Amino acid sequence: MTAPKTMKSTERIQGAPMGHGRGPMGGGMVGQKAMEFGPSAKRLIGRLGPERPKILAILFAAVISVAMSATGPRVLGRATDLIFAGAIGKRLPAGMTKAQAIEAARAAGQSQIADMLSGVDVVPGQGIDFGAVGTVLLIVIALYAGSSLLSFLQGYLLNDVVQHTVARMRSEVEDKLNRLPLRFFDRQPRGELLSRVTNDMDNVSQSLQQTMSQVLTSLLTITFVIGMMIWISPTLALIALVTIPISMAIAGFVMKRSRTKFVDQWRRTGNLNAQVEEAFTGHALIKVFGRQEEIQTDFEVENEALFQASFGAQFLSGLIMPIMMFVGNLNYVVIAVLGGLRVASGTMSLGDVQAFIQYSRQFTQPVTQVASMINLLQSGVASAERVFELLDAEEEPSDDDHVRMVDERHGRVSFEHVSFRYEEDVPLIDDLSLHVEPGQTVAIVGPTGAGKTTLVNLVMRFYELDGGRITLDGADISQMHREDLRSEIGMVLQDTWLFKGTIRDNIAYGRLDATDEEIVEAATATFVDRFVHSLPDGYDTIVDDEGSNISAGEKQLITIARAFLGDPSLLILDEATSSVDTRTELLLQHAMAALRSDRTSFVIAHRLSTIRDADLILVMEEGRIVEQGTHDELIAAAGAYFDLYNAQFKGPAPVSVPATVAAGALRPPAPPG
């Protein structure tokens, strides 16, 4: 016996929208580029508008902080000049002037020393002025301390701005999801939406946090450093600026090649994650068919491909920093040599050369940071673009101007020439008319895809009609507030949903103001109370959607109790008893019969035994009601319902058996000998 080979993730998702995950188990979205970088970046920056006062404070703090930091080397050069002048002055005879000392040096044939003395503020016979040096050092310490404090303030305010902005975006996304029609969720994979709401929002937060601070500080540093270098020596500044186009060209060259590697890395990561998830999900089946070695081989192939892609991406991106440092060191050597010559010629002081060298070292780092931030900024804007696509999605039509219904409800439902289709060119329900009196139980049966669930979804206004109208107690539901309409309807689906909380909380979800006595009463009516007492914590037992500590049938009972507690005038049960055993199902039928008195009920069922007592049975095929009546009437009519009923409760049709089989060809072979 052979099993089909595990389907590759690339085959499974071909033609479907790709979810932009953040790497393995939520890693970064490196290499992803925005489709429209400029407009999306502008819109993202516009989201910072409410934080304008704080942003101005950040800009002020950043400018002053960088200015103080950039001034430090210039002031520190003054201390170097004082020490150098003191060391030289102590060697010169006291009592003579600086001009006399220079003239004496030239007379002795030491013209180079004379040139150097002309560029130094020296007093012959006077040593190092430690008081002046100490004052300069205190000023430098104050500058760097002030710069650090302002930088801390800048980071604090920036974090506040980013987190408030992202928090507002998360709230807008949550509100947007609540306003989107069900049609939108039908067309979006769940993982894709979760990725936008969680991973993309986190990526926007991280990108804003890092790029805003780094880019702002780096650009200001470059500006101030260039200004200080031009102030000290325009000639040397021009030489230093040559490294900017060289550095940017090198960074662009490397990043262009590393970006494709990063894209391949995260594509390979997605493939590997999909394969691992697939293997874990089908773990039991893999063992049954003995495919462990094949799965392991496939994993090793993908793992090796991921290793190669990751190694190439990290290696290439890691080249930027050492290459930029190499260019910076070349620049440092050139400036040191030229600066030394200018000190020797007396055109620059030693302190100015020292300050200029420090500025040249500071100059390369922010250029590198700006280059490295481009990729991260692209990733953040791409995530923001995906969030904006969600925020721009078409919402449900507003019903604020509709009439709020306050009259007592009875549950009379009418479908008047209703037409609906999910796709414009694919008709589903056409010209359907139906009248249901209060207290009636209407069962809807038919093959898969006949439109049974669609019919009740239209009653809930999960979708808007293409034609006709539906009325509840004579009122057009399209003119009712959705909140009013849905508060009168209790719905139990085949797919159960429980949130993480106690059994008591999950039942109370049907009516949040219910008392404990009412919760227990609903649980008793739906036989939840019967199994709750066997649990260690009773009604305080913690459950969630996984429901690992209770069975599928018990989860279904809790959802039914939740609907019972809401005391609706209209019940919709979509295969609500599919997960319970036969005995519990029988008990539920009695409980539902009591509950359905004076209430209208729509019951979608595949097991026809559950709807024999329905007041009206609708048989649907291809969006049309082909038969309607009671169970006995439809059986007597011998139509579509009769065929469905016989298919479930009669034996399988006899089939011809080949003679070889009849003769015992499928018996086990006789033992040898």
C-alpha positions in Angstrom: 0.0 0.0 0.0 1.4 3.4 -1.0 0.5 6.9 0.1 0.5 9.9 -2.1 3.6 12.0 -1.6 3.1 15.0 0.7 2.1 18.0 -1.4 4.8 20.7 -1.5 3.8 24.1 -0.1 4.6 25.8 -3.4 2.1 23.5 -5.1 -0.5 24.1 -2.4 -0.4 27.9 -2.5 0.1 28.3 -6.2 -2.4 30.9 -7.4 -3.5 31.9 -3.9 -2.6 35.1 -2.2 0.7 34.8 -0.5 0.7 35.6 3.3 3.7 37.9 4.1 4.8 36.2 7.3 7.7 37.4 9.4 10.0 34.5 8.9 10.2 31.4 11.1 7.8 31.6 13.9 7.4 35.3 13.4 10.8 36.4 12.1 11.4 39.7 10.3 10.1 40.4 6.8 13.5 41.2 5.4 13.7 41.9 1.7 10.0 42.6 1.2 9.5 45.8 -0.9 6.5 48.1 -1.0 4.6 48.3 -4.2 4.1 52.1 -3.9 6.8 53.2 -1.5 6.3 57.0 -1.8 2.6 57.2 -1.3 2.6 54.5 1.4 5.5 56.1 3.3 3.8 59.5 3.1 0.5 58.0 4.5 2.4 56.2 7.3 4.1 59.4 8.3 0.7 61.1 8.2 -0.4 58.7 10.9 2.0 60.5 13.3 -0.1 63.7 13.0 -1.8 63.5 16.4 1.6 63.3 18.0 2.9 66.5 16.4 3.9 68.3 19.7 5.9 65.3 20.8 7.5 65.1 17.3 8.6 68.7 17.5 10.1 68.0 20.9 11.9 65.0 19.4 13.3 67.1 16.6 14.4 69.8 19.1 16.1 67.3 21.4 17.7 65.6 18.4 19.1 68.8 17.0 20.5 70.0 20.3 21.8 66.6 21.2 23.7 66.1 17.9 24.9 69.7 18.0 26.4 69.2 21.4 27.9 65.9 20.5 29.4 67.4 17.3 30.8 70.3 19.2 32.7 68.0 21.6 35.7 67.1 19.4 36.1 70.8 18.4 36.3 71.8 22.1 38.4 68.8 22.9 40.9 70.0 20.3 41.3 73.2 22.3 42.6 71.1 25.2 45.1 69.4 22.9 46.3 72.8 21.7 46.8 73.9 25.3 48.8 70.8 26.2 50.9 71.1 23.0 51.5 74.8 23.4 52.5 74.3 27.0 54.9 71.5 26.1 56.5 73.6 23.4 56.6 76.8 25.5 58.3 75.2 28.4 61.2 74.3 26.0 61.6 78.0 24.9 63.6 80.6 26.8 61.5 82.7 29.1 61.3 86.4 28.5 61.1 86.3 24.7 58.1 86.8 22.6 56.5 84.3 20.2 57.7 86.4 17.2 61.3 86.4 18.6 61.2 82.6 19.1 60.0 82.1 15.4 62.7 84.5 14.1 65.4 82.7 16.1 64.3 79.3 14.7 64.5 80.7 11.2 67.9 82.2 11.8 69.1 78.8 13.0 67.9 77.2 9.7 64.9 75.5 11.4 62.2 76.9 9.1 59.8 74.0 9.6 59.8 74.4 13.3 59.3 78.2 12.8 56.2 77.4 10.6 54.9 75.1 13.3 55.4 77.7 16.0 53.5 80.2 14.0 50.4 78.0 14.1 50.6 77.4 17.9 49.4 79.9 20.6 52.6 79.5 22.6 54.1 81.6 25.4 57.9 81.0 25.7 58.9 79.8 29.1 55.3 79.0 30.2 54.3 75.3 30.7 50.9 73.6 30.5 48.0 75.6 31.9 46.3 72.7 33.7 43.5 75.1 35.0 42.6 76.0 31.4 42.8 72.4 30.3 40.6 71.3 33.2 38.0 74.0 32.3 38.0 72.7 28.7 37.6 69.1 29.9 34.6 70.1 32.1 33.0 71.8 29.2 33.5 68.6 27.0 32.0 66.5 29.8 29.0 68.8 30.1 28.5 68.7 26.3 28.6 64.9 26.2 26.4 64.5 29.3 23.8 67.0 27.9 23.9 65.2 24.6 23.3 61.9 26.3 20.4 63.2 28.4 18.7 64.8 25.3 19.3 61.6 23.4 17.6 59.6 26.2 14.7 62.1 26.1 14.5 61.8 22.3 14.3 58.0 22.6 11.7 58.1 25.3 9.5 60.5 23.4 10.0 58.5 20.1 8.9 55.3 21.8 5.8 57.0 23.2 5.0 58.4 19.7 5.5 55.1 17.9 3.6 53.0 20.4 0.6 55.4 20.5 0.5 55.5 16.7 0.6 51.7 16.4 -1.9 51.4 19.2 -4.3 53.7 17.3 -3.7 51.7 14.1 -4.5 48.4 16.0 -7.7 49.9 17.3 -8.6 51.1 13.8 -7.9 47.7 12.4 -10.0 46.0 15.1 -12.9 48.5 14.5 -12.5 47.9 10.7 -12.8 44.1 11.1 -16.0 44.6 13.0 -17.4 46.7 10.2 -16.4 44.5 7.3 -19.0 42.2 5.7 -18.8 38.5 5.9 -18.3 38.4 2.2 -14.8 40.0 2.8 -13.8 37.1 5.2 -15.0 34.5 2.7 -12.4 35.7 0.3 -9.4 36.2 2.7 -7.4 33.3 4.2 -7.5 33.4 7.9 -3.7 33.3 8.2 -3.4 36.2 5.8 -5.7 38.4 8.0 -3.9 37.4 11.2 -0.5 38.2 9.5 -1.7 41.7 8.7 -3.2 42.4 12.2 -0.3 41.0 14.2 2.9 40.5 12.2 2.6 43.4 9.9 1.6 45.7 12.7 4.7 44.6 14.8 6.9 45.1 11.8 5.5 48.7 11.3 6.2 49.3 15.0 9.8 48.0 14.9 10.5 49.8 11.6 9.3 53.2 12.8 11.1 52.7 16.1 14.4 52.0 14.5 14.4 54.0 11.3 13.0 57.2 12.7 15.6 57.4 15.5 18.5 56.1 13.4 17.8 58.0 10.2 17.0 61.3 12.0 20.2 61.1 14.2 22.3 59.9 11.3 21.2 62.7 9.0 21.7 65.4 11.7 25.1 63.9 12.5 26.2 64.0 8.9 25.0 67.6 8.6 26.7 68.9 11.7 29.9 66.9 11.1 30.2 68.3 7.6 29.6 71.8 8.9 32.3 71.4 11.6 34.8 69.9 9.1 34.2 72.8 6.6 34.6 75.2 9.5 38.0 73.7 10.5 39.3 73.1 7.0 37.3 73.4 3.7 40.1 71.6 1.8 40.2 68.5 4.1 36.4 68.6 4.2 36.2 68.3 0.4 38.6 65.3 0.5 36.4 63.6 3.2 33.2 64.2 1.3 34.6 62.2 -1.6 33.9 59.1 0.5 30.1 59.7 0.5 29.4 58.7 -3.2 32.0 55.9 -2.8 30.3 54.6 0.3 26.8 54.9 -1.1 27.9 53.2 -4.4 29.4 50.3 -2.5 26.4 49.9 -0.1 24.0 50.0 -3.1 26.0 47.4 -5.0 26.1 45.0 -2.0 22.5 45.6 -1.0 21.2 45.0 -4.5 22.7 41.6 -4.5 21.9 40.7 -0.9 18.2 41.7 -1.3 17.6 38.8 -3.7 19.3 36.5 -1.3 17.0 37.7 1.6 13.9 37.2 -0.6 15.1 33.6 -1.3 15.9 33.1 2.4 12.4 34.0 3.6 10.8 32.1 0.7 12.8 29.0 1.7 11.9 29.6 5.3 8.2 29.7 4.4 8.5 26.4 2.5 10.3 24.8 5.4 7.7 26.0 7.9 4.9 24.8 5.7 6.6 21.4 5.4 7.1 21.1 9.2 3.5 22.2 9.9 2.2 19.7 7.3 4.3 16.9 8.8 3.1 17.7 12.4 -0.5 17.9 11.3 -0.4 14.6 9.5 2.0 12.9 12.0 -0.3 9.9 12.7 -0.9 9.3 9.0 2.9 9.6 8.2 3.5 6.8 10.8 0.6 4.7 9.5 2.1 4.7 5.9 5.7 4.5 7.1 6.8 7.7 5.4 9.1 9.0 8.2 12.3 8.6 6.1 10.8 10.3 3.1 9.6 13.2 5.2 13.0 13.4 6.8 14.7 13.5 3.4 12.4 16.2 2.2 13.1 18.2 5.3 16.9 17.9 4.9 16.7 19.0 1.3 14.7 22.1 2.2 16.8 22.7 5.3 20.0 22.7 3.2 18.4 25.1 0.6 17.5 27.4 3.5 21.0 27.2 4.9 22.6 28.1 1.5 20.2 31.0 1.0 20.6 32.3 4.6 24.4 32.0 4.4 24.5 34.0 1.2 22.1 36.7 2.5 24.0 37.2 5.8 27.4 37.0 4.2 26.6 39.6 1.6 24.8 41.9 4.0 27.7 41.5 6.4 30.1 42.8 3.8 28.7 46.4 4.1 30.2 47.2 7.4 33.8 46.0 6.8 33.9 47.6 3.4 32.6 50.9 4.7 35.1 50.7 7.6 37.9 50.0 5.0 36.9 53.1 3.0 36.7 55.1 6.3 40.2 53.9 7.3 41.6 55.0 3.9 39.9 58.4 4.5 41.4 58.5 8.0 45.0 57.8 6.6 44.7 60.5 4.0 43.4 63.0 6.5 46.0 62.1 9.1 48.9 62.5 6.6 47.5 65.8 5.1 46.7 67.1 8.6 50.2 66.3 9.8 51.7 68.2 6.9 49.4 71.2 7.6 50.4 71.2 11.2 54.1 71.1 10.2 53.5 74.0 7.8 51.7 76.0 10.5 48.4 76.3 8.6 46.5 74.2 11.1 46.8 73.5 14.8 47.3 70.1 16.2 44.0 70.3 18.0 42.2 71.1 14.8 43.7 68.1 13.1 42.8 65.9 16.0 39.2 67.2 15.9 39.0 66.8 12.1 40.2 63.2 12.4 37.5 62.5 15.0 34.9 64.0 12.7 36.1 61.9 9.8 35.6 58.8 12.0 32.2 59.9 13.0 31.3 60.7 9.4 31.5 57.2 8.1 29.2 55.5 10.7 26.0 57.5 10.0 26.4 57.1 6.3 26.6 53.3 6.8 23.6 53.4 9.1 21.4 55.3 6.6 22.4 52.8 3.9 21.4 49.9 6.2 18.1 51.5 7.2 16.8 51.6 3.6 16.0 47.9 3.6 14.3 48.0 7.0 12.3 51.1 6.0 11.2 49.3 2.8 10.0 46.4 4.9 8.1 48.6 7.3 6.4 50.6 4.5 5.5 47.3 2.8 3.8 46.1 6.0 2.0 49.5 6.4 0.8 49.1 2.9 -0.8 45.8 3.7 -2.5 47.3 6.8 -3.7 50.2 4.7 -5.2 47.8 2.2 -7.2 46.3 5.0 -8.3 49.7 6.3 -9.4 50.7 2.8 -11.6 47.6 2.3 -15.2 48.2 1.5 -17.3 48.2 4.7 -20.9 47.0 5.4 -23.4 49.7 4.5 -24.1 51.9 7.5 -27.6 51.5 9.2 -27.4 54.5 11.5 -30.3 56.1 9.8 -32.5 53.0 10.0 -35.4 52.6 12.3 -34.6 51.0 15.6 -37.1 48.2 16.3 -38.5 48.1 19.8 -41.8 46.3 19.3 -42.4 42.8 20.7 -41.1 40.1 18.4 -43.0 36.9 17.5 -40.7 35.4 14.8 -42.9 35.6 11.7 -40.4 35.4 8.7 -41.2 36.0 5.1 -39.0 35.7 2.0 -40.4 37.7 -0.9 -38.9 37.0 -4.3 -35.4 36.8 -2.8 -32.4 36.7 -5.1 -28.8 36.4 -4.1 -25.4 35.3 -5.5 -21.9 35.3 -4.1 -20.4 35.9 -7.6 -22.1 38.1 -10.1 -21.9 35.6 -12.9 -22.8 32.5 -10.7 -26.5 32.5 -9.7 -27.3 30.8 -6.4 -30.8 31.8 -5.2 -33.3 33.2 -7.6 -36.9 34.4 -6.9 -37.3 32.5 -3.7 -40.5 33.1 -1.7 -41.4 31.5 1.7 -43.6 32.3 4.6 -43.0 31.0 8.1 -45.5 31.5 11.0 -44.4 32.1 14.6 -43.6 29.0 16.5 -43.0 26.9 13.4 -40.0 24.7 13.0 -38.7 24.8 9.5 -36.1 22.2 8.4 -33.9 22.8 5.4 -32.4 19.8 3.7 -30.6 19.2 0.5 -27.2 18.3 -1.0 -24.0 20.2 -0.2 -23.9 23.6 -2.0 -27.7 23.8 -2.4 -27.9 27.1 -0.5 -29.1 25.9 2.9 -26.7 27.9 5.1 -26.9 30.8 2.7 -30.6 31.1 3.4 -30.2 31.5 7.1 -27.2 33.8 6.6 -29.5 36.1 4.7 -31.9 36.2 7.6 -29.0 37.3 9.8 -28.0 40.0 7.3 -24.5 38.6 7.0 -25.0 39.3 3.3 -27.2 41.9 1.6 -29.8 40.7 -0.9 -29.4 41.2 -4.7 -33.2 41.3 -5.1 -36.5 40.9 -3.2 -36.8 41.4 0.6 -37.0 39.5 3.9 -39.3 40.6 6.6 -39.4 39.8 10.3 -42.9 40.4 11.8 -43.7 42.5 8.8 -40.6 44.8 9.0 -38.0 44.7 6.2 -34.8 43.5 7.8 -32.8 45.7 5.5 -34.3 48.7 7.2 -33.6 47.4 10.7 -30.5 48.0 12.8 -28.3 44.9 12.5 -27.9 45.0 16.3 -31.6 44.9 16.9 -32.1 42.2 14.3 -29.4 39.9 15.6 -30.4 40.4 19.2 -33.6 38.6 18.4 -31.9 35.6 16.8 -30.0 32.7 18.4 -27.6 30.8 16.2 -25.8 27.5 16.8 -23.3 26.4 14.1 -21.9 23.1 13.3 -18.4 24.5 13.9 -18.3 25.2 17.7 -16.5 28.3 19.0 -15.4 28.7 22.6 -13.2 31.4 24.0 -10.6 30.8 26.7 -12.5 31.1 30.0 -14.8 29.1 32.3 -17.7 27.1 31.1 -19.9 29.6 33.0 -18.4 32.5 31.1 -18.9 30.8 27.7 -22.6 30.1 28.4 -23.0 33.7 29.8 -21.7 35.0 26.4 -25.3 34.6 25.1 -26.5 37.2 27.6 -23.9 39.0 29.7 -26.3 40.2 32.4 -27.6 36.7 33.1 -27.6 35.6 36.7 -25.9 32.4 37.9 -29.3 30.8 38.4 -30.3 31.6 34.7 -26.9 30.1 33.5 -27.5 26.9 35.4 -31.1 26.7 34.2 -29.9 27.0 30.6 -27.2 24.5 31.2 -29.7 22.1 32.7 -32.1 22.4 29.8 -29.4 21.5 27.3 -27.8 18.8 29.5 -24.6 20.6 30.1 -25.2 20.4 33.8 -25.1 16.6 33.5 -21.4 16.5 32.5 -20.2 19.7 34.3 -20.4 18.0 37.7 -18.0 15.4 36.6 -15.3 18.0 36.0 -13.0 18.9 38.8 -13.9 22.7 38.9 -17.5 22.3 37.6 -18.7 25.5 36.0 -15.4 27.2 36.7 -13.5 24.7 34.5 -11.3 26.6 32.0 -11.9 25.7 28.3 -10.9 27.3 25.0 -11.6 26.8 21.3 -9.3 23.8 21.3 -11.4 22.2 24.0 -8.8 19.6 24.9 -10.4 18.9 28.3 -13.9 18.3 27.0 -15.3 16.3 24.0 -16.6 17.8 20.8 -20.1 16.9 21.8 -19.8 18.7 25.1 -18.5 21.7 23.3 -21.5 21.7 21.1 -23.8 21.4 24.2 -22.2 24.5 25.6 -22.8 26.5 22.4 -26.5 25.4 22.5 -26.8 26.4 26.1 -25.4 29.8 25.1 -28.1 30.2 22.5 -30.8 29.1 25.0 -29.7 31.7 27.5 -30.2 34.5 24.9 -33.9 33.7 24.9 -34.3 34.6 21.2 -37.5 34.8 19.2 -35.9 33.1 16.2 -33.6 30.1 16.4 -31.2 29.0 13.7 -29.6 25.6 14.2 -27.0 24.7 11.5 -26.2 21.0 12.1 -26.2 21.9 15.8 -26.4 18.2 16.9 -23.9 16.8 14.5 -21.2 16.3 17.2 -23.4 14.7 19.9 -24.2 11.0 20.4 -27.5 9.5 19.5 -28.8 9.4 23.1 -27.9 13.0 23.8 -29.3 14.0 20.5 -32.7 12.5 21.5 -32.6 14.4 24.8 -31.8 17.6 22.9 -34.7 17.1 20.6 -37.0 17.2 23.7 -35.3 20.3 25.1 -35.4 22.1 21.8 -39.1 21.2 21.4 -39.8 23.0 24.7 -37.6 25.9 23.8 -39.2 26.3 20.3 -42.7 26.9 21.6 -43.8 30.4 20.4 -40.5 30.7 18.5 -39.6 30.2 14.9 -36.8 27.8 14.2 -34.7 27.2 11.1 -33.0 23.8 11.3 -30.4 22.8 8.8 -29.8 19.1 9.0 -28.2 16.2 7.0 -29.4 13.5 9.4 -33.1 13.4 8.5 -34.0 11.6 11.7 -33.6 14.9 13.6 -36.3 16.8 11.6 -39.1 14.2 11.2 -41.3 16.3 13.5 -40.6 19.7 11.8 -43.7 21.7 10.9 -42.3 22.4 7.4 -39.5 20.7 5.5 -37.8 22.6 2.7 -35.8 20.6 0.1 -33.3 22.8 -1.7 -31.4 22.1 -4.9 -29.2 24.7 -6.6 -30.6 27.6 -4.6 -34.2 26.7 -5.3 -36.9 25.1 -3.1 -37.9 22.1 -5.1 -40.2 20.6 -2.4 -41.8 21.6 0.8 -44.2 20.0 3.3 -44.2 17.8 6.3 -42.2 14.5 6.6 -45.2 12.3 5.8 -46.3 14.5 2.9 -42.9 14.5 1.3 -42.5 10.7 1.7 -45.9 10.2 0.1 -44.9 12.5 -2.8 -41.9 10.2 -3.6 -39.8 13.1 -4.8 -36.4 14.5 -3.9 -36.9 14.2 -0.1 -38.0 10.6 -0.6 -34.7 9.9 -2.4 -32.7 11.6 0.3 -34.5 9.7 3.0 -34.1 6.3 1.3 -30.4 7.0 0.8 -29.9 7.3 4.5 -32.2 4.7 5.9 -32.4 1.9 3.3 -29.7 -0.6 2.6 -27.2 0.0 -0.2 -28.3 -1.0 -3.7 -27.3 -4.5 -4.7 -24.3 -4.7 -7.0 -23.3 -7.5 -9.3 -20.4 -9.6 -7.9 -17.9 -11.1 -10.4 -17.8 -14.9 -10.5 -14.2 -15.0 -9.4 -15.1 -13.2 -6.2 -18.2 -15.3 -5.6 -16.0 -18.3 -6.1 -13.8 -17.2 -3.3 -11.0 -15.5 -5.2 -10.7 -13.0 -2.4 -10.2 -15.6 0.3 -6.8 -15.7 2.0 -4.4 -18.0 0.2 -3.9 -21.4 1.6 -0.8 -21.9 3.8 2.2 -23.4 1.9 2.5 -27.1 1.8 
